[in-house]
Amino acid sequence: MYWYEDEVKQLEKAHRLNREHPGVIFYGSSSIRLWNSLEDDFDYMKVTNLGFGGATLAACVWFFERIMISYKPKALVVYAGDNDLGDGRNPEEIFIFFQQLMVKVNQQFGVLPCYFISLKPSITRWQMADQFRYTNNLIESEIIKRDGNWKFIDIFKKMLDKEGQPNPILYDHDGLHLSEEGYRLWTSIVKEKLG
């Protein structure tokens, strides 16, 4: 986890002013960190971006207390897990990390409205699409079973074209990260769930 240390330290420093009133925290990997239009996209509420590049769901659990210390958010939106699969972990491991994150969130914030954005399909990792679907299914089933403060936001299907492939217009040139069009789609889907 040492390779995340610089970015985590930056998050610890940069957001000290927001700790008391962060509004809705967006937490997770570079899909969150690179969401440069986040404040404009959700201009009707206060949002805080706590994404860090290359983050795995495992890293989000590992650094949770350090990054979240003394924050008092109104809600939490999480996107991570994509990189765990890319690093060779299996869906069951990612599911365990998700369960661990649920525990950490509960310990830190109590019953807070939480939203998990499903793992996205991507052009670069399309050969692993079945693993992505299976991981999403495990996490969504757990959220439904618990019927608590977590909600699942499914973006996977809406990022596919008519042929059932990742829609290229939604991706940056690397075929992994989102384009402006991709973030517009995410914004509309997330807004609908946040209400």
C-alpha positions in Angstrom: 0.0 0.0 0.0 3.0 2.3 0.3 2.7 3.5 -3.4 -0.5 5.4 -2.4 1.2 7.2 0.4 1.9 10.5 -1.4 -1.7 10.9 -2.6 -3.2 9.9 0.8 -1.0 12.5 2.5 -2.2 15.1 0.0 -5.8 14.2 0.8 -5.1 14.5 4.5 -3.7 18.0 4.0 -5.9 19.4 1.2 -9.3 18.7 2.8 -8.7 19.9 6.4 -11.0 22.9 5.7 -13.8 20.6 4.6 -13.8 18.2 7.5 -16.7 19.8 9.4 -19.0 20.3 6.4 -18.0 18.0 3.5 -21.5 17.4 2.3 -21.5 14.3 0.2 -18.1 12.6 0.0 -17.1 10.8 -3.2 -14.5 8.2 -2.4 -12.5 5.7 -4.4 -10.2 5.2 -7.4 -9.1 7.5 -10.2 -12.7 7.4 -11.7 -13.5 9.6 -8.7 -10.2 11.5 -8.5 -10.4 12.5 -12.2 -14.0 13.7 -11.9 -12.9 17.3 -12.4 -16.5 18.5 -13.0 -17.8 17.0 -9.8 -18.6 20.3 -8.0 -20.3 21.7 -11.1 -22.2 18.5 -11.8 -23.6 18.5 -8.3 -23.8 22.3 -7.8 -27.0 22.0 -5.8 -25.2 20.3 -2.9 -21.7 20.4 -1.4 -19.5 17.6 -2.6 -16.0 16.6 -1.5 -13.7 14.5 -3.8 -11.6 12.0 -1.9 -10.5 9.8 -4.8 -6.9 8.7 -5.2 -5.3 7.4 -8.4 -5.1 3.7 -8.9 -7.0 3.0 -5.7 -8.2 -0.5 -5.1 -11.2 -1.4 -2.9 -8.5 -2.9 -0.6 -6.7 0.4 -0.5 -9.9 2.3 0.3 -10.4 0.0 3.3 -6.8 0.2 4.4 -6.7 4.1 4.3 -10.3 4.7 5.4 -9.6 6.0 8.9 -6.7 8.2 7.9 -8.6 9.8 5.0 -12.0 10.1 6.8 -10.8 11.1 10.3 -13.1 13.8 11.7 -15.2 14.2 8.6 -18.9 14.4 9.2 -20.6 13.8 5.8 -24.3 13.7 4.9 -23.7 10.8 2.5 -20.9 8.7 1.0 -20.6 7.6 -2.7 -18.0 5.0 -3.4 -16.4 3.7 -6.6 -13.6 1.1 -6.4 -12.9 -2.5 -7.2 -12.1 -2.1 -10.9 -8.4 -2.0 -10.2 -8.5 -4.9 -7.8 -9.7 -7.2 -10.7 -7.1 -5.5 -12.9 -4.4 -6.5 -10.4 -5.5 -10.1 -10.5 -7.7 -10.4 -7.4 -10.9 -12.5 -7.7 -14.5 -11.3 -7.2 -14.8 -13.0 -3.8 -11.8 -11.1 -2.5 -13.3 -7.8 -3.7 -16.6 -8.8 -2.0 -14.8 -9.3 1.3 -13.2 -5.9 0.9 -16.6 -4.4 0.3 -17.9 -6.0 3.5 -14.9 -4.6 5.4 -15.7 -1.2 4.0 -19.3 -1.4 5.2 -18.0 -2.2 8.7 -15.5 0.7 8.7 -18.1 3.2 7.4 -20.5 2.0 10.2 -17.9 2.4 12.9 -16.9 5.9 11.7 -20.2 7.4 10.7 -23.0 5.2 12.1 -26.1 4.8 9.8 -25.0 7.1 7.0 -26.7 7.0 3.5 -24.1 5.2 1.3 -24.0 4.5 -2.4 -21.8 2.0 -4.2 -21.3 2.7 -7.9 -21.1 -0.6 -9.7 -17.8 -1.6 -11.4 -17.8 -0.1 -14.9 -17.2 -2.1 -18.1 -14.1 -0.8 -19.9 -12.6 -1.3 -23.3 -9.2 -2.2 -21.8 -10.5 -4.8 -19.4 -13.4 -6.1 -21.5 -11.9 -9.6 -21.5 -12.7 -9.7 -17.8 -16.3 -8.6 -18.2 -17.7 -11.8 -16.6 -15.7 -11.2 -13.5 -16.9 -7.6 -13.4 -20.5 -8.7 -13.7 -20.0 -11.4 -11.0 -18.4 -8.9 -8.6 -21.2 -6.4 -9.2 -23.8 -9.2 -8.5 -22.1 -10.2 -5.2 -22.1 -6.6 -4.0 -25.6 -5.8 -5.1 -27.0 -9.0 -3.6 -25.4 -8.1 -0.3 -26.8 -4.6 -0.3 -30.3 -5.9 -1.1 -30.0 -8.7 1.5 -29.0 -6.2 4.3 -31.7 -3.7 3.2 -30.0 -0.9 5.2 -28.3 2.4 4.5 -26.4 1.2 1.4 -27.8 1.5 -2.1 -26.4 0.0 -5.3 -26.0 2.3 -8.4 -25.8 0.2 -11.6 -23.8 2.0 -14.3 -22.6 -1.2 -16.1 -25.5 -1.8 -18.5 -25.9 1.9 -19.3 -22.2 2.1 -20.5 -22.7 -0.5 -23.2 -23.7 0.1 -26.8 -26.4 -1.6 -28.8 -24.1 -4.5 -29.5 -23.4 -5.0 -25.8 -19.9 -3.7 -25.9 -18.4 -0.8 -23.9 -19.5 2.4 -25.7 -16.3 4.1 -26.9 -17.7 7.6 -26.6 -17.8 7.2 -22.8 -14.1 6.5 -22.5 -10.9 8.5 -22.6 -8.2 7.5 -25.2 -6.8 4.9 -22.8 -10.1 2.9 -22.9 -10.2 2.7 -19.1 -10.9 6.1 -17.7 -14.0 8.2 -18.5 -14.5 10.9 -21.1 -16.5 14.0 -20.4 -19.5 12.1 -22.0 -18.9 9.3 -19.6 -19.0 11.6 -16.6 -22.2 13.2 -17.9 -23.8 9.8 -17.9 -22.5 9.0 -14.4 -23.8 12.3 -13.2 -27.3 11.7 -14.5 -27.4 8.2 -13.0 -26.0 9.2 -9.6 -28.2 12.2 -9.3 -31.2 10.1 -9.9 -30.2 7.8 -6.9 -29.1 10.6 -4.6 -32.5 12.3 -5.1 
